[in-house]
Every structure is written in C-alpha cells, then in structure tokens.
Amino acid sequence: MRGETAKAAGEALLRRLRRLVARAAAVKGSDRKQLLALLDDIETTRRGLQRECAAIEGEMRQATVRTTAIGAYLRNSQAGRGRRHN
C-alpha cells in the first residue's frame, strides 16, 4: 500500500500543477523563454502525475486480485461445511 509520503508526493504534484496553470495564465505570449520554461515544468509535473496514477492503478489491480481470492476462499470454506452461499 502507498504510504503517507507517496500520498503527500501526489498531493504536492497536484498543487504544483495548479500553480503552473495559474502562472501560464499570467505569462504574455511574446515571452518565449518563460513559455518554454513553463512547458518544461508542466511536462515534468505531468510525468510525475502519470507515475502516481500507474502506482495507484497497480494497487487497485492488486486489491481486486485479493478480493477475488478472498471470495474464492470463502466459497470454498462454506462448501466444505455443507453451507450454500446465495
């Protein structure tokens, strides 16, 4: 499971993205250097968020597998004792 530090890192990335969007709204279209720096920062933040999403997706997949295994174990244990599960 993701720890508190991983959760905090994800929250920090989202806060950074919000700041970058606000900064993008204030940049003038003629300031090429600032726009390039902003694009780079946004791309770096986007990659970080994608990594976080992939980690969460992996955890969700693992939780689904565990849930399925627990259900199979439950059905098996009830069948062994002669109970029926509706």
C-alpha positions in Angstrom: 0.0 0.0 0.0 1.0 3.5 -0.6 2.5 5.3 2.4 1.8 8.7 3.6 4.9 10.0 1.9 3.7 8.8 -1.5 0.3 10.4 -0.9 1.9 13.6 0.1 4.0 13.5 -3.1 0.9 13.1 -5.2 -0.8 16.0 -3.5 2.3 18.1 -4.0 2.3 17.4 -7.7 -1.3 18.4 -8.0 -0.6 21.7 -6.1 2.4 22.3 -8.4 0.2 21.8 -11.4 -2.4 24.3 -10.1 0.4 26.8 -9.6 1.8 26.2 -13.1 -1.7 26.7 -14.6 -2.1 30.0 -12.7 1.4 31.0 -13.9 0.5 30.1 -17.5 -2.5 32.4 -17.4 -0.2 35.3 -16.4 2.5 34.8 -19.0 2.5 37.0 -22.0 2.5 35.3 -25.4 5.6 37.1 -26.5 7.8 35.9 -23.6 9.3 32.9 -25.4 11.8 32.0 -22.7 9.2 32.0 -19.9 6.8 29.9 -22.1 9.5 27.3 -22.8 10.4 27.0 -19.1 6.7 26.7 -18.3 6.2 24.0 -20.8 9.1 22.1 -19.4 7.8 22.4 -15.9 4.3 21.3 -16.9 5.7 18.3 -18.8 7.8 17.2 -15.8 4.8 17.5 -13.5 2.6 15.6 -16.0 5.1 12.7 -16.0 5.2 12.7 -12.2 1.4 12.5 -12.1 1.4 9.7 -14.6 3.8 7.7 -12.4 1.5 8.3 -9.4 -1.5 7.2 -11.5 0.3 4.0 -12.6 1.2 3.2 -9.0 -2.4 3.6 -7.9 -3.7 1.6 -10.8 -1.3 -1.2 -9.8 -2.6 -1.1 -6.2 -6.2 -1.2 -7.4 -5.4 -4.2 -9.6 -3.7 -6.0 -6.6 -6.7 -5.2 -4.4 -9.1 -6.7 -7.0 -7.0 -9.9 -7.1 -7.0 -10.1 -3.3 -10.8 -9.6 -3.2 -11.3 -12.3 -5.7 -9.1 -14.7 -3.8 -10.9 -13.9 -0.5 -14.2 -14.6 -2.2 -13.0 -17.9 -3.6 -11.6 -18.9 -0.2 -15.0 -18.0 1.4 -17.0 -20.0 -1.1 -14.6 -23.0 -0.7 -14.8 -22.9 3.1 -18.6 -22.8 3.0 -18.8 -25.6 0.5 -16.6 -27.8 2.7 -19.0 -27.4 5.6 -22.1 -28.1 3.6 -23.4 -24.5 3.6 -24.7 -22.8 0.5 -23.9 -19.2 -0.4 -26.7 -17.3 -2.1 
